[in-house]
């Protein structure tokens, strides 16, 4: 009876947010609102351009449009919550809504990690296996890769959220963060979560280090092939298509590894919250900027539409 009571004793969590100072909260509200709108508009622009311009209807830009859609879903699952906290100064969030927000953010984050691996494989085939590229990366294969990313992400998320929901939360209910994230929520559980945390750590290692290892291996082969190219123009073009992807990979995996794999302390520190700002707020915006400002094909598509 005690465990059943404990399970329902916490009805909501209190997110401490980015700051408790009212003036800074309002200032951050304006800044993050602008970032959110720019992020959504930038990624919507990428999706529209890929659909509207025939020259962009290639596997590389198909996966780029998928990545843009994932970024829109991710920021929409996190930033409105942050904006509401900053505007009202109230960080209360129900247990159910916390789990839903955590599920959506985690699912889209996993899809992005897997998609970045698929995009690296796409670049490997295009540069190292150009003759087989049209066959190995046809429309059906593109769809299969995308579905595999989403299905894998949802299966992993179901397991993680079930593990979180089945814990006893009997207090305290303060989360030193601005969104619900699995490591921070599990720290509030009254029961022993060491086995669950080790299990989550194993899943996180698979989701993050697996695609990252594949990406680095693919680019090792790509670098080897590019250096063997006799044409300087071809070498520059190959490098230019890969640099943008590598920048996005660095922005995504760096903070994610720090929070989900390296952060093993029992107390939620401000360091985790500061790192989270980079991948929750900044990285989705930079993704769209990197892929638009550094891409001549996107420039031509924009000019054609204008």
C-alpha positions in Angstrom: 0.0 0.0 0.0 2.9 2.3 0.7 4.4 1.9 -2.7 1.0 2.6 -4.4 0.6 5.7 -2.3 4.2 6.9 -3.2 3.5 6.3 -6.8 0.7 8.8 -6.9 2.0 11.2 -4.3 3.7 13.5 -6.8 1.2 14.9 -9.3 3.5 17.5 -10.9 7.1 18.5 -11.2 8.5 22.0 -10.7 11.0 23.0 -13.4 13.4 25.6 -12.0 14.0 27.0 -15.5 16.9 29.0 -16.8 16.8 31.8 -14.1 14.6 33.0 -11.3 15.2 36.7 -12.0 12.1 38.3 -13.6 13.9 40.8 -15.8 16.2 38.2 -17.2 13.2 35.8 -17.8 11.5 38.4 -19.9 14.7 39.1 -21.8 15.3 35.4 -22.5 11.6 35.1 -23.5 12.1 37.6 -26.4 15.4 36.0 -27.4 14.2 32.4 -27.4 10.9 33.4 -29.1 12.9 34.9 -32.0 15.2 31.8 -32.1 12.2 29.5 -32.2 10.5 31.4 -35.0 13.7 31.6 -37.1 14.3 27.9 -36.5 10.8 26.9 -37.7 10.9 29.3 -40.6 14.4 28.1 -41.7 13.5 24.5 -41.6 10.1 25.0 -43.3 12.0 26.9 -46.0 14.3 23.9 -46.6 11.3 21.5 -46.9 9.5 23.8 -49.3 12.6 24.3 -51.5 13.3 20.5 -51.7 9.6 19.9 -52.7 9.4 22.8 -55.2 12.8 22.5 -57.0 13.3 19.4 -59.2 17.1 19.8 -58.9 16.9 19.3 -55.2 14.9 16.1 -55.4 17.9 13.9 -54.7 18.6 11.5 -51.8 20.8 14.0 -50.0 18.2 16.7 -50.0 15.4 14.2 -49.2 17.2 13.3 -46.0 17.9 16.9 -45.4 14.2 17.7 -45.6 13.5 14.9 -43.2 16.1 16.3 -40.8 14.4 19.7 -41.1 11.1 18.2 -40.2 12.6 16.4 -37.2 14.1 19.7 -36.0 10.7 21.4 -36.2 9.1 18.6 -34.2 11.9 18.8 -31.6 11.9 22.5 -31.0 8.0 22.5 -30.9 8.1 19.9 -28.1 10.6 21.9 -26.0 10.6 25.6 -26.8 6.9 26.5 -26.2 7.3 24.9 -22.7 10.4 27.1 -22.1 8.6 30.2 -23.4 5.6 29.6 -21.1 7.9 29.2 -18.1 9.8 32.4 -18.9 6.6 34.4 -19.6 4.6 33.3 -16.6 7.4 32.6 -14.2 5.7 29.3 -13.3 7.6 26.1 -13.9 4.9 23.6 -12.7 4.3 20.7 -15.1 2.0 17.7 -14.6 3.6 14.3 -14.4 1.6 13.1 -17.5 2.6 16.2 -19.6 6.2 15.8 -18.5 6.3 12.2 -19.7 4.6 13.2 -23.1 7.1 16.1 -23.6 10.0 13.8 -22.7 8.8 11.1 -25.1 8.4 13.5 -28.1 11.8 15.2 -27.5 13.6 11.9 -26.9 12.0 10.3 -30.0 12.9 13.2 -32.3 16.4 13.3 -30.8 16.9 9.6 -31.6 15.6 10.0 -35.1 18.0 12.9 -35.7 20.9 10.8 -34.4 20.0 7.9 -36.8 19.3 10.2 -39.7 22.7 11.8 -39.4 24.2 8.3 -39.7 22.0 7.6 -42.8 23.1 10.9 -44.4 26.8 9.9 -43.8 26.0 6.6 -45.6 24.4 8.5 -48.4 27.5 10.7 -48.9 29.7 7.5 -48.8 27.7 5.9 -51.6 27.6 9.1 -53.7 31.4 9.7 -53.4 32.9 6.2 -53.1 30.3 4.1 -55.0 28.9 6.5 -57.6 27.9 3.8 -60.1 25.9 1.9 -57.6 24.5 5.0 -55.9 21.2 5.3 -58.0 20.4 1.6 -57.2 21.4 1.5 -53.5 19.8 4.8 -52.7 16.6 4.8 -54.8 13.3 6.2 -53.6 12.2 3.0 -52.0 15.5 2.7 -50.1 15.1 6.3 -48.9 11.7 5.6 -47.5 12.9 2.4 -45.9 15.8 4.2 -44.1 13.4 6.9 -42.9 10.8 4.4 -41.6 13.6 2.4 -39.9 14.8 5.5 -38.1 11.3 6.4 -36.8 10.3 2.9 -35.8 13.6 2.3 -33.9 13.3 5.6 -32.2 9.7 4.9 -31.0 10.5 1.4 -29.8 13.4 2.8 -27.7 11.3 5.6 -26.4 8.5 3.3 -25.3 11.0 1.3 -23.3 12.6 4.4 -21.7 9.3 6.1 -20.8 7.8 2.9 -19.3 10.9 2.6 -17.1 10.4 6.2 -16.0 6.6 5.9 -15.4 7.0 2.7 -13.4 9.2 4.5 -10.8 7.9 5.9 -7.4 8.0 9.7 -7.2 7.2 10.6 -3.6 9.2 13.9 -3.4 11.0 16.2 -3.8 9.6 17.3 -7.1 12.0 20.0 -8.1 13.9 19.6 -11.4 16.9 21.8 -12.0 16.2 22.1 -15.7 13.9 23.9 -18.1 12.5 20.8 -19.8 11.8 17.2 -18.7 14.7 15.0 -19.6 15.1 11.3 -18.7 18.3 11.5 -16.5 16.9 14.5 -14.5 13.5 12.9 -13.9 15.0 9.6 -12.8 17.0 11.4 -10.2 13.8 12.3 -8.4 12.6 8.6 -8.1 12.3 7.3 -4.5 13.2 3.8 -5.5 16.6 2.4 -6.5 17.1 3.4 -10.1 20.7 2.1 -10.5 19.7 -0.8 -12.8 17.4 1.4 -14.8 20.1 4.1 -15.2 22.6 1.4 -16.4 20.0 0.2 -18.9 19.4 3.7 -20.1 23.1 4.3 -20.3 23.4 1.2 -22.5 20.6 2.4 -24.8 22.2 5.9 -25.0 25.5 4.4 -25.9 23.9 2.4 -28.7 21.9 5.4 -30.0 24.7 7.9 -29.9 28.0 6.0 -30.2 26.7 3.5 -32.8 25.7 6.1 -35.5 28.7 8.3 -34.5 31.1 5.4 -35.1 29.4 4.7 -38.4 29.6 8.4 -39.4 33.4 8.6 -38.6 34.0 5.3 -40.5 32.1 6.5 -43.5 34.0 9.8 -43.6 37.3 7.9 -43.2 36.4 6.1 -46.5 35.2 9.4 -48.1 38.4 11.2 -47.2 40.5 8.4 -48.7 38.5 8.6 -51.9 38.5 12.4 -52.1 42.3 12.5 -51.7 42.7 10.1 -54.6 40.6 12.3 -56.9 42.6 13.8 -59.7 40.2 16.6 -60.4 40.6 19.6 -58.0 37.0 20.8 -58.8 35.6 17.4 -57.9 37.6 17.3 -54.7 36.3 20.7 -53.6 32.7 19.8 -54.4 33.0 16.6 -52.5 34.5 18.4 -49.5 31.8 21.1 -49.6 28.9 18.7 -49.4 30.5 16.9 -46.4 31.6 19.9 -44.3 28.1 21.0 -43.6 27.1 17.5 -42.5 30.2 17.2 -40.2 29.4 20.6 -38.6 25.9 19.5 -37.8 27.2 16.1 -36.5 29.6 18.0 -34.2 26.9 20.3 -32.9 24.5 17.4 -32.2 26.7 14.7 -30.7 29.0 16.8 -28.6 26.4 18.1 -26.1 24.3 14.9 -26.3 27.2 12.7 -25.3 28.0 15.1 -22.4 24.5 14.9 -21.0 23.5 11.3 -21.6 26.8 9.5 -21.4 29.2 11.5 -19.3 26.8 13.0 -16.8 26.6 10.3 -14.1 26.3 12.4 -11.0 23.4 12.0 -8.6 22.7 15.7 -8.3 21.4 17.8 -11.2 24.0 20.5 -11.8 23.7 23.8 -13.6 26.3 22.4 -16.0 23.8 19.9 -17.5 21.3 22.7 -17.9 23.8 25.0 -19.6 24.9 22.2 -22.0 21.2 21.5 -22.7 20.7 25.1 -23.9 23.1 24.4 -26.8 21.2 21.4 -28.2 17.7 22.5 -27.3 17.8 26.1 -28.4 21.0 26.8 -30.5 21.7 23.6 -32.5 18.3 23.4 -34.3 18.7 27.0 -35.5 22.4 26.5 -36.6 21.4 23.3 -38.5 19.1 25.3 -40.9 21.6 28.1 -41.1 24.5 25.8 -42.0 22.5 23.9 -44.6 21.2 27.1 -46.3 24.1 29.6 -46.0 26.8 27.1 -47.0 24.8 25.4 -49.8 25.0 26.8 -53.4 22.2 24.5 -54.5 19.9 26.0 -51.9 21.0 29.5 -53.0 20.0 28.7 -56.6 16.7 27.3 -55.6 15.9 30.4 -53.5 16.9 32.6 -56.4 14.8 30.6 -58.8 11.7 30.9 -56.6 12.3 34.6 -56.1 
